[in-house]
């Protein structure tokens, strides 16, 4: 009974204790009251959380000594301001804050444009938005605004990259876009005196890429120069007499001939590739110009990265070239031609590597392909077991005969 009375007394005391009140007591000082039209909104003083609005207000002790306030709630725009406390003035302050609801579905997202060239200009639907810095440019957009459809990245001395935008970011989301800029091809600095000069019109270029440096290039039987660094740029006039055929030759290689693509327009470069094969080796079944840019179409690149240098890369049946000392071979391809599907990489002493081209590059884009070559293992020499010596066989037979004789006895 004694314990029961003690427990009952404790219960009564707990019930009788009044809850701590957040309301400013009559005659108190140093209190700040935040009134708001949204219950559940969070209140911050000097960026420190103080509580939530309940019953339309929140009383904060010593709040008048803060310098700023902020009231937030999901679905509403934040409201903030200064706490204008004047020493010696009112002991308590009262601030009324009205939160404005956000429109249904409103919000903000971001585009992050990644590029290999800092300082490049980024445009959306033809309107400049900023420049690339540190390899990226971030652009905030309204998720309820008019969707963007295209973007482009440009810089003087580089081929402008442009592509379509397939999706807009949702609220709080970042959509990444990528642009690889390639330098504008420059004209061959030294033009041989035997080349034909075409008078009149705007200038463009043919760029002949080849797997053999030192090969001589002819257009309509007119000598234009030699391949250096894997290519030769030939200036031509877009309004002049167009060339129709090419010939590329070098001692020890089979001469390659074919038709020249259509003439480039002003400031345009038309690239076509010619592959030479050593005399006595089988020529590829497809013409080398299948990798060219036909009819002045766009150009992209396939970049093959291998873990060994000197590896031969074949795309389809086209021998594209040999990887350099850094294991890299960059192959220009037409953006409008028939897409390549399979590739093969070979080198003596290594197992042949095969794969598929992931996708056709867009205008000015580089698609990277990584290939790991594995060294071939030497064929193990089969081991043979030596026959059992005859003396051992005879000894075994003799022992068996003795054992049988003993058992019979």
C-alpha positions as CSV (number, residue, x, y, z in Angstrom):
1,X,0.0,0.0,0.0
2,X,2.9,2.3,0.8
3,X,4.5,1.7,-2.6
4,X,1.1,2.3,-4.3
5,X,0.7,5.6,-2.6
6,X,4.2,6.7,-3.6
7,X,3.6,5.8,-7.3
8,X,0.3,7.6,-7.2
9,X,1.9,10.7,-5.8
10,X,4.6,10.7,-8.5
11,X,2.0,10.4,-11.2
12,X,0.0,13.4,-9.9
13,X,3.2,15.4,-9.7
14,X,4.0,14.6,-13.4
15,X,0.5,15.5,-14.5
16,X,0.5,18.8,-12.6
17,X,3.8,19.9,-14.1
18,X,2.9,22.4,-16.8
19,X,4.7,22.0,-20.2
20,X,7.4,24.5,-21.1
21,X,5.7,27.3,-23.0
22,X,7.3,28.9,-26.0
23,X,5.1,31.9,-25.6
24,X,6.6,35.2,-24.4
25,X,5.5,35.6,-20.8
26,X,3.8,38.8,-19.8
27,X,6.3,41.4,-18.9
28,X,9.2,39.3,-20.3
29,X,12.0,40.9,-22.4
30,X,14.3,39.8,-25.2
31,X,11.6,37.7,-27.0
32,X,11.1,37.6,-30.8
33,X,7.8,36.4,-32.2
34,X,7.7,35.1,-35.8
35,X,4.2,35.0,-37.3
36,X,3.6,33.1,-40.5
37,X,0.7,31.9,-42.6
38,X,2.1,28.4,-42.9
39,X,2.3,26.0,-40.0
40,X,5.2,23.7,-40.0
41,X,7.6,26.2,-41.6
42,X,11.1,26.1,-40.2
43,X,12.6,29.3,-38.6
44,X,16.3,30.2,-38.5
45,X,18.0,33.0,-36.7
46,X,21.5,33.8,-38.0
47,X,21.3,30.5,-39.9
48,X,20.7,28.6,-36.7
49,X,17.5,26.5,-36.5
50,X,15.1,27.7,-33.7
51,X,11.9,25.7,-34.3
52,X,8.7,25.5,-36.4
53,X,5.6,27.6,-36.8
54,X,2.7,26.2,-34.8
55,X,-0.7,27.9,-34.5
56,X,0.6,30.7,-36.8
57,X,3.6,31.8,-34.7
58,X,6.8,30.9,-32.9
59,X,8.2,32.7,-29.8
60,X,12.0,32.7,-29.4
61,X,13.6,33.8,-26.2
62,X,16.5,36.3,-26.7
63,X,15.7,36.2,-30.4
64,X,15.7,40.0,-30.7
65,X,19.5,39.9,-30.4
66,X,19.9,38.1,-33.7
67,X,20.7,40.0,-36.9
68,X,18.7,38.0,-39.5
69,X,15.9,35.5,-39.9
70,X,14.8,33.0,-42.5
71,X,11.6,31.0,-42.8
72,X,11.4,27.9,-45.1
73,X,9.2,25.1,-46.1
74,X,9.1,22.7,-49.0
75,X,6.7,23.9,-51.7
76,X,7.1,27.6,-50.7
77,X,9.7,30.2,-51.6
78,X,12.0,31.1,-48.7
79,X,11.4,34.4,-46.8
80,X,14.2,36.2,-45.0
81,X,15.1,39.6,-43.6
82,X,16.9,41.5,-40.9
83,X,15.9,41.6,-37.2
84,X,15.7,45.3,-36.6
85,X,16.4,45.3,-32.8
86,X,17.1,48.7,-31.4
87,X,18.8,48.7,-28.0
88,X,16.7,50.6,-25.5
89,X,13.6,50.2,-27.6
90,X,10.9,47.6,-27.4
91,X,11.8,44.8,-25.1
92,X,10.1,42.2,-27.4
93,X,9.8,42.2,-31.2
94,X,7.2,40.7,-33.6
95,X,7.8,39.9,-37.3
96,X,5.1,38.7,-39.6
97,X,6.3,36.6,-42.6
98,X,4.1,35.5,-45.5
99,X,5.3,32.5,-47.5
100,X,4.4,32.3,-51.2
101,X,3.7,28.8,-52.6
102,X,5.7,27.7,-55.6
103,X,3.7,27.0,-58.9
104,X,2.8,23.4,-59.4
105,X,5.7,21.5,-60.9
106,X,8.1,24.5,-60.8
107,X,11.8,24.0,-59.9
108,X,15.3,24.4,-61.2
109,X,17.9,22.1,-62.7
110,X,21.2,22.4,-64.4
111,X,23.1,21.6,-67.6
112,X,26.8,20.7,-67.2
113,X,28.6,21.1,-70.5
114,X,32.0,19.3,-70.4
115,X,34.7,20.1,-73.0
116,X,38.4,19.6,-73.6
117,X,39.0,23.2,-74.4
118,X,38.8,25.9,-71.7
119,X,37.6,29.3,-72.9
120,X,35.2,27.8,-75.4
121,X,31.8,29.5,-75.8
122,X,28.7,27.5,-74.9
123,X,25.4,28.4,-76.6
124,X,21.9,26.9,-76.2
125,X,19.5,27.3,-79.2
126,X,22.0,29.8,-80.7
127,X,22.1,32.0,-77.6
128,X,25.5,32.4,-75.8
129,X,25.3,31.3,-72.1
130,X,28.9,31.3,-70.9
131,X,32.4,29.8,-71.4
132,X,34.0,26.6,-70.4
133,X,36.3,26.8,-67.3
134,X,38.1,23.9,-65.7
135,X,36.7,21.7,-68.4
136,X,33.0,22.4,-67.6
137,X,30.3,25.1,-67.8
138,X,27.2,24.8,-65.6
139,X,24.0,26.5,-66.6
140,X,20.9,26.8,-64.3
141,X,17.5,26.5,-66.0
142,X,13.8,26.5,-65.0
143,X,12.3,23.0,-65.2
144,X,9.0,24.6,-66.3
145,X,10.5,26.9,-68.9
146,X,10.6,26.3,-72.7
147,X,12.8,23.2,-73.3
148,X,16.1,23.7,-75.1
149,X,16.7,21.6,-78.3
150,X,20.3,22.2,-79.3
151,X,23.7,23.3,-77.9
152,X,27.0,24.2,-79.4
153,X,30.6,24.7,-78.2
154,X,32.9,26.9,-80.2
155,X,36.3,28.6,-80.1
156,X,38.5,30.3,-82.6
157,X,40.9,27.8,-84.2
158,X,38.6,24.8,-83.5
159,X,35.8,23.1,-85.4
160,X,32.5,24.1,-83.8
161,X,30.8,21.2,-82.0
162,X,27.0,21.1,-82.0
163,X,24.4,18.4,-81.0
164,X,20.8,18.0,-80.0
165,X,19.4,18.0,-76.4
166,X,17.3,14.9,-75.8
167,X,16.2,15.6,-72.2
168,X,15.7,18.5,-69.8
169,X,16.8,18.2,-66.2
170,X,14.1,17.7,-63.6
171,X,13.9,19.7,-60.3
172,X,17.4,19.4,-58.6
173,X,18.8,17.3,-61.4
174,X,22.0,17.9,-63.5
175,X,22.1,16.7,-67.1
176,X,25.7,16.4,-68.4
177,X,26.5,17.2,-72.1
178,X,29.9,16.5,-73.8
179,X,31.7,18.3,-76.6
180,X,35.1,17.4,-78.0
181,X,36.7,20.2,-80.0
182,X,39.3,19.4,-82.7
183,X,41.7,22.0,-84.2
184,X,40.8,23.4,-87.6
185,X,43.0,21.7,-90.2
186,X,45.6,24.1,-91.6
187,X,46.7,24.3,-95.2
188,X,50.0,22.8,-96.2
189,X,52.6,25.5,-95.6
190,X,54.8,24.5,-98.5
191,X,53.1,24.1,-101.9
192,X,55.3,22.4,-104.5
193,X,56.1,24.6,-107.5
194,X,54.7,21.9,-109.9
195,X,51.2,22.2,-108.4
196,X,48.5,23.7,-110.5
197,X,47.2,27.1,-109.1
198,X,43.5,27.7,-109.8
199,X,42.6,31.3,-110.1
200,X,39.5,32.9,-108.7
201,X,36.9,31.8,-106.1
202,X,37.0,31.1,-102.3
203,X,39.5,28.7,-100.8
204,X,38.9,25.4,-99.2
205,X,41.1,22.3,-98.6
206,X,41.4,18.7,-99.4
207,X,43.0,16.7,-96.6
208,X,44.5,13.4,-97.7
209,X,45.3,11.0,-94.9
210,X,47.5,8.0,-95.5
211,X,49.1,5.2,-93.5
212,X,52.5,5.7,-95.3
213,X,54.6,8.9,-94.7
214,X,56.5,10.1,-97.7
215,X,54.0,8.9,-100.2
216,X,53.4,11.3,-103.2
217,X,50.0,12.7,-103.9
218,X,48.6,13.6,-107.3
219,X,45.3,15.2,-108.2
220,X,44.4,14.7,-111.9
221,X,48.1,13.7,-112.5
222,X,49.2,17.0,-110.9
223,X,51.8,16.5,-108.1
224,X,50.6,18.1,-104.8
225,X,53.1,17.1,-102.2
226,X,54.0,14.2,-99.9
227,X,52.3,12.7,-96.9
228,X,53.9,13.9,-93.6
229,X,52.6,13.1,-90.2
230,X,49.9,10.9,-91.7
231,X,48.3,13.6,-93.9
232,X,48.6,16.3,-96.6
233,X,46.4,19.4,-96.8
234,X,45.9,20.8,-100.4
235,X,44.4,24.2,-100.9
236,X,41.8,24.5,-103.7
237,X,39.3,27.1,-104.9
238,X,35.7,26.2,-104.5
239,X,34.8,28.0,-107.8
240,X,37.7,26.7,-109.8
241,X,37.8,23.7,-112.0
242,X,37.1,20.7,-109.8
243,X,39.5,17.7,-109.5
244,X,38.2,14.3,-110.5
245,X,40.9,11.7,-109.6
246,X,43.7,11.1,-107.2
247,X,46.8,8.9,-107.2
248,X,49.0,8.1,-104.2
249,X,52.3,6.2,-104.7
250,X,55.5,5.2,-103.0
251,X,58.3,2.8,-103.9
252,X,57.6,-0.6,-102.4
253,X,53.9,0.0,-102.2
254,X,51.1,-0.7,-104.6
255,X,49.8,2.6,-106.2
256,X,46.3,3.6,-105.0
257,X,43.9,5.5,-107.3
258,X,40.3,6.6,-107.0
259,X,37.8,9.4,-107.5
260,X,38.1,12.6,-105.5
261,X,35.1,13.7,-103.3
262,X,33.2,16.8,-104.4
263,X,35.1,20.1,-104.0
264,X,35.1,21.8,-100.6
265,X,33.1,25.0,-100.0
266,X,34.7,28.2,-98.7
267,X,36.8,27.5,-95.5
268,X,35.7,23.9,-95.6
269,X,38.0,20.8,-95.4
270,X,37.0,17.6,-97.2
271,X,39.0,14.7,-95.9
272,X,39.5,11.3,-97.6
273,X,41.8,8.4,-96.6
274,X,44.0,6.4,-98.9
275,X,45.7,3.2,-97.6
276,X,48.8,1.8,-99.3
277,X,49.8,-1.8,-99.1
278,X,53.3,-3.2,-99.5
279,X,54.0,-4.9,-102.8
280,X,53.2,-8.6,-102.6
281,X,50.6,-8.2,-99.8
282,X,46.9,-8.7,-100.4
283,X,45.0,-5.4,-100.8
284,X,41.9,-4.9,-98.6
285,X,38.7,-5.9,-100.3
286,X,37.0,-2.5,-99.8
287,X,38.3,0.7,-101.3
288,X,40.1,3.0,-98.9
289,X,37.8,5.9,-99.7
290,X,35.0,4.2,-97.7
291,X,36.3,6.1,-94.8
292,X,36.3,9.4,-96.6
293,X,33.8,12.2,-96.1
294,X,31.7,12.0,-99.2
295,X,30.1,15.0,-100.8
296,X,31.5,17.4,-98.3
297,X,29.8,15.7,-95.4
298,X,30.8,16.0,-91.7
299,X,33.8,14.3,-90.1
300,X,34.3,12.6,-86.8
301,X,37.0,10.4,-85.4
302,X,37.6,6.9,-84.0
303,X,40.5,7.0,-81.5
304,X,42.0,3.5,-80.8
305,X,43.9,3.2,-77.5
306,X,46.1,0.1,-77.2
307,X,48.5,-1.0,-74.4
308,X,51.2,-1.7,-77.0
309,X,52.6,0.4,-79.9
310,X,53.0,-0.8,-83.4
311,X,49.7,-2.6,-83.5
312,X,47.8,-2.7,-86.8
313,X,44.2,-1.6,-86.6
314,X,41.7,-2.9,-89.2
315,X,38.1,-1.5,-89.3
316,X,35.9,-3.9,-91.2
317,X,38.3,-4.9,-94.1
318,X,40.0,-1.5,-94.2
319,X,43.5,-1.3,-92.8
320,X,43.2,2.0,-90.9
321,X,46.8,2.3,-89.6
322,X,49.3,1.5,-86.9
323,X,49.3,2.7,-83.3
324,X,52.0,5.2,-82.4
325,X,54.5,5.1,-79.5
326,X,51.8,6.1,-77.1
327,X,49.5,3.3,-78.3
328,X,47.1,5.7,-80.0
329,X,45.7,5.8,-83.6
330,X,43.1,8.4,-84.5
331,X,41.1,7.6,-87.6
332,X,38.9,10.2,-89.4
333,X,35.5,8.8,-90.5
334,X,32.5,10.2,-92.3
335,X,29.5,11.1,-90.2
336,X,27.1,10.3,-93.0
337,X,28.8,7.2,-94.5
338,X,27.9,3.6,-93.7
339,X,28.8,3.0,-90.0
340,X,31.6,0.6,-89.3
341,X,30.7,-2.3,-87.1
342,X,33.8,-4.5,-86.3
343,X,37.5,-3.9,-85.8
344,X,40.6,-6.1,-85.4
345,X,43.9,-5.2,-83.8
346,X,46.9,-7.4,-84.5
347,X,50.6,-7.5,-83.6
348,X,53.2,-10.2,-83.9
349,X,53.6,-12.0,-80.5
350,X,50.2,-10.9,-79.3
351,X,46.8,-12.6,-79.5
352,X,44.5,-10.9,-82.1
353,X,42.0,-8.6,-80.4
354,X,38.5,-8.0,-82.0
355,X,35.6,-5.9,-81.0
356,X,32.7,-3.7,-82.3
357,X,32.7,0.0,-82.9
358,X,30.3,1.4,-80.2
359,X,28.8,4.1,-82.4
360,X,29.3,6.4,-85.3
361,X,30.9,9.7,-84.2
362,X,29.0,13.0,-84.7
363,X,30.4,16.0,-86.5
364,X,33.8,16.9,-84.8
365,X,33.3,14.3,-82.1
366,X,35.9,11.7,-81.1
367,X,34.7,8.2,-80.0
368,X,37.4,6.5,-77.8
369,X,37.9,2.7,-78.2
370,X,40.2,0.9,-75.7
371,X,41.9,-2.4,-76.7
372,X,44.1,-4.5,-74.4
373,X,46.5,-6.8,-76.3
374,X,47.6,-10.0,-74.5
375,X,51.0,-11.6,-75.2
376,X,50.8,-15.1,-76.7
377,X,52.0,-17.9,-74.5
378,X,54.5,-20.4,-76.0
379,X,53.0,-23.7,-76.9
380,X,54.0,-26.2,-74.2
381,X,56.2,-29.1,-75.3
382,X,54.3,-32.4,-74.7
383,X,55.9,-34.7,-72.2
384,X,56.5,-38.4,-72.9
385,X,56.8,-41.1,-70.3
386,X,59.8,-43.4,-70.4
387,X,58.9,-47.1,-70.9
388,X,59.4,-49.4,-67.9
389,X,62.8,-51.0,-68.1
390,X,62.8,-54.7,-69.0
391,X,64.7,-55.8,-65.9
392,X,62.1,-54.3,-63.7
393,X,59.3,-56.2,-65.6
394,X,61.2,-59.5,-65.3
395,X,61.7,-58.9,-61.6
396,X,58.0,-58.4,-61.1
397,X,57.1,-61.6,-63.0
398,X,59.6,-63.6,-61.0
399,X,58.3,-62.2,-57.7
400,X,54.7,-63.1,-58.6
401,X,55.7,-66.7,-59.5
402,X,57.5,-67.1,-56.1
403,X,54.5,-65.8,-54.3
404,X,52.2,-68.3,-56.0
405,X,54.5,-71.2,-55.3
406,X,54.7,-70.3,-51.6
407,X,50.8,-70.2,-51.3
408,X,50.4,-73.6,-53.0
409,X,52.8,-75.2,-50.4
